[in-house]
Amino acid sequence: MLLVLRLIIRYWRTVLSVCVYFWSVSVKLTHLFKVVKTEAISLAGYETNDGYYT
């Protein structure tokens, strides 16, 4: 347990930066998925912004 704590203390910045990196990647992927979904919906003829469906 002490060894784990020492490793965490030594590498916490690296772990933190990796976590932040993965978080930013997941945010970008989520945004990209939303954009693609919106584009696909508008291509299919659904208008979501105005609240009506064609």
C-alpha positions as CSV (number, residue, x, y, z in Angstrom):
1,M,0.0,0.0,0.0
2,L,2.8,2.3,0.8
3,L,4.5,1.6,-2.5
4,V,1.2,2.5,-4.3
5,L,1.1,5.8,-2.4
6,R,4.7,6.6,-3.3
7,L,4.0,5.8,-6.9
8,I,0.9,8.0,-6.9
9,I,2.8,10.9,-5.3
10,R,5.7,10.5,-7.8
11,Y,3.5,10.3,-10.9
12,W,0.4,12.2,-10.0
13,R,1.1,14.9,-12.5
14,T,1.5,12.4,-15.3
15,V,-1.7,10.6,-14.2
16,L,-3.5,13.9,-14.0
17,S,-2.3,15.0,-17.5
18,V,-3.3,11.7,-18.9
19,C,-6.8,12.0,-17.3
20,V,-7.2,15.5,-18.6
21,Y,-6.1,14.4,-22.1
22,F,-8.6,11.5,-22.2
23,W,-11.3,13.8,-20.8
24,S,-10.7,16.4,-23.6
25,V,-10.7,13.6,-26.2
26,S,-14.0,12.3,-24.9
27,V,-15.5,15.8,-24.9
28,K,-14.3,16.3,-28.6
29,L,-15.7,12.9,-29.6
30,T,-19.0,13.6,-27.9
31,H,-19.2,17.0,-29.7
32,L,-18.3,15.4,-33.0
33,F,-21.0,12.7,-32.5
34,K,-23.6,15.4,-31.7
35,V,-22.6,17.3,-34.9
36,V,-22.7,14.2,-37.0
37,K,-26.1,13.2,-35.5
38,T,-27.5,16.7,-36.2
39,E,-26.2,16.6,-39.8
40,A,-27.7,13.2,-40.3
41,I,-31.0,14.3,-38.9
42,S,-31.1,17.4,-41.1
43,L,-30.1,15.4,-44.2
44,A,-32.9,13.0,-43.4
45,G,-35.3,15.9,-43.5
46,Y,-35.9,16.4,-39.8
47,E,-35.8,19.9,-38.6
48,T,-34.9,19.9,-34.9
49,N,-34.0,23.5,-34.4
50,D,-37.5,24.9,-35.1
51,G,-39.3,22.0,-33.4
52,Y,-41.1,20.6,-36.4
53,Y,-40.6,17.5,-38.4
54,T,-40.9,17.3,-42.2
